[in-house]
Amino acid sequence: MIGDRPRQPLRPSSLDSALGRKIIELNVWAVRQGLLGTPADLLLDEFCRRLLEAGVAVWRAFAGMRTLHPQWGGYGFAWRRDLAAVEPAQFARGGEYDAIVATSPFGRLIHLLETSHRDEHWLDLRRRLAGPEMLLDFPVLHDLAAAGATDYFARVVSFGLGGDRSRGNGIGYSFATDRPGGFRDDDLSLLQATLPAVSLAMMTHGGHTIASGLLAAYLGADAGRRVHAGAVARGSVESIRAVLWYADIRGFTTIAEAIPGLAVIEMLNEIFETLTASLRARGGQVLKFIGDGMLAIFPFAGTTQDATCGHALDAAAEAMRAIHRLNDLRRAQGKPIAAVDLALHRGEVLYGNIGAADRLDFTVIGPAVNEVARIETLCEPLGHSVLVSAELAAAVTDASRLRPLGRHRLRGVRQEREIYALDIDVRGAESQR
């Protein structure tokens, strides 16, 4: 298997032979791991250990797959015999990751699979890393040979039918040995005969990981976990108490009409990332982006009410300072800028599945949601970027950073409400007035 298309795998003369029994044992084990949903890192670790017990001198191994996630392009697991452990890695989506794959043996095999006119679901590549047949035609092979490897075997397994195989849905494996003379024929036969079952087991966990990542990205971390755990029935809701956060870009319609569409999208992405960054470390969860608006919650769970409210105020202050820095940077780059208004409220809401039979939204509803959106509309007329409800102000032990603005009418709400401002020095500290 010096070329890109290897010869057919060697097959044991009988399943009753020593090699045949090893193949059966490893396939039975792999199927069981798939049924159990064993995590990919544990699966690779145990597979390599079993290969060693079967006499295959595996020195290093790797398994990786692409994923569907807006931030991550793929993830992988590296195993080393001297560490007897697996090192997981995530690869950021973008040109750097794509270039690494393209210049690797995996890139060559993926290309061959995508352009193949045959119904192939896997292809192998072998390279001798020492001796007269040595061939180091990929950067990674130079590194392995320099570290003492003598032989290299890679396989890419694709999933799907027909054209679906060209979408990158599959797993790449590589195995290196430091055994003098490289892999034996039986070693390669064992790998080739067992990797299909191992791949199915890997994809059991891989599919779960992809689904979890997609749900978290599109619904939010907590909502995604709930949906993935089975909270899918329409009308399935629970009552929770939380701090509600509603942000909106001031004058967005005017801005959007004055600049090209792609520039609008770029600005929205930068603003939403800036706002969301202040929530991540403080327990805030983004539920949805509504055009140029953003709804998030800080549930009262695991911490005291005062602590949760304090976290929400801290996140608001940090967000406004970060927006100020972002606008300074965009202004210096000649890009359009935008002000953000933010309202915080405390209340009880219904949290769960709402919508049509075939199109649901996992969100919050209730009077408190409407009220926080109405409070936000007062930011511009009252001259403050962050407004806070009386309900939230009453739950904060140290309210010295809040300044009362009097009672104001909220559209659709009968009684006037007491409103407070969180005064923020965008240069780094809250105003003490």
Residue, then its C-alpha position, 0 to 999 in steps of 0.5 A: m500500500i505505497g500508493d494512494r489506493p491500497r491493495q485489498p485487505l488481507r483476510p484470515s484463512s479461517l475465523d477459527s485462526a488466531l487472527g480470526r478470533k481477534i477480529i471477532e472479539l474486537n468487532v463484538w466489543a466495538v458493537r457493544q460500545g456503540l450500543l452503550g454510547t461510549p464517548a469517543d475518547l474512551l473508545l479510542d483509548e480502549f481500542c488502542r489498548r486492545l490492539l496492544e494486547a492483540g500484539v499490534a505495536v501501536w505507538r501513536a493513534f488519532a481519530g478525528m471528525r468534522t462537526l456541525h458547529p458555528q465555532w468548531g470545524g472538527y474535533g479529534f483525539a490523539w493517543r500515545r502509548d507512552l502516556a496511555a491516555v487520550e488528548p482531546a482537541q477542538f479545531a476552530r472553523g476557518g481557513e487554518y483548519d481547512a488547510i491542515v486537513a487539505t495538506s494531510p493524508f486525510g485530505r488526500l483520502i477525502h478527495l479520492l472518496e469525493t471524486s470516486h465513481r465507485d460505491e466506496h465508504w472507506l479508503d486507506l493509505r500506508r506509508r513506510l517511514a523507514g527503510p528502502e520504501m520510505l515515502l514522506d510526502f506529507p508534513v506529518l510523516h516527517d514529524l513522525a519519522a523524526a520521532g522514531a515511527t517506522d510505519y503509518f496507516a490511515r483510513v477515512v470512513s465516510f457515511g451516507l449514500g451517493g452525493d451525501r458522502s461529499r459533505g464531510n460526514g465521516i471519521g479519519y484514523s491514523f496509526a503509527t508504529d515504532r516496531p522495526g520493520g513496521f506493521r505486519d500483514d496481520d496487524l493491518s488485517l486486524l485494523q482493516a477488519t475492525l475499523p468499520a464497527v469501531s466507526l459505527a460506535m464512534m458515530t453513535h457518540g459523534g451524532h450525539t455530540i453534533a446534536s448537542g452542539l447544534l441545539a446549544a448553538y441555536l437554542g442556548a446551552d440550558a434550553g438545548r440540554r433540555v430539548h436533547a434530554g426529551a423536553v420536546a412536547r408542545g406546551s411542556v413548560e415550567s415556571i421559573r424565576a429569573v433576571l430578564w435581559y433585553a438589549d436592542i440597537r438604537g436607531f437600527t432601521t436608519i443604520a440598516e438603510a444607510i449601509p450595505g446588507l453584508a456590513v449590517i450583518e458584520m456589525l450585528n455579529e460583532i455587537f451580539e458577540t460583545l454582549t454575549a461575552s459578558l454573559r458567559a462567565r456569569g450564568g446568563q443564557v441567550l435565548k434568542f436574537i430578535g432582529d436587532g434585539m437580544l433576549a437572555i435570562f439569568p435563572f435563580a438556580g444554584t446561587t442566591q437571588d442577590a448574587t444572581c441579580g448582582h451578576a446580571l448588573d455586572a454583566a450589563a456594566e461590562a457589556m456597555r464598556a465593551i460596546h464602547r470599546l467596539n465602537d471606538l475600534r469600528r470608528a477608527q476603521g471607518k465602519p458604522i457604529a451603533a449604540v445599544d440600549l439594555a433593560l433588566h427586570r426580575g420576575e416569574v416566567l414560563y420556560g419551555n416549548i411554545g409554538a405550532a405542532d411542527r415548529l416549536d420555540f423553546t423560550v420564556i413567556g409572561p408579563a415580565v417578558n413584555e415589561v422588560a421589552r417596554i422598559e428598554t424603550l425608555c432608555e433613549p428618552l431617559g438618556h441612559s443605556v441601562l435601565v433596571s426595574a424596581e423589582l430587580a433593584a429591590a433584590v440587590t443588597d447593595a443598590s448604591r450603583l442604581r439611581p432612581l429615575g422616578r415612576h414611568r408608564l410602560r406601554g400596555v402596563r396599567q400602573e406606572r413603574e419605578i425605574y432605575a439607571l445603572d450609571i456606567d463610566v465606559r472608561g472602566a468604572e461605574s459612576q458613583r453619583 
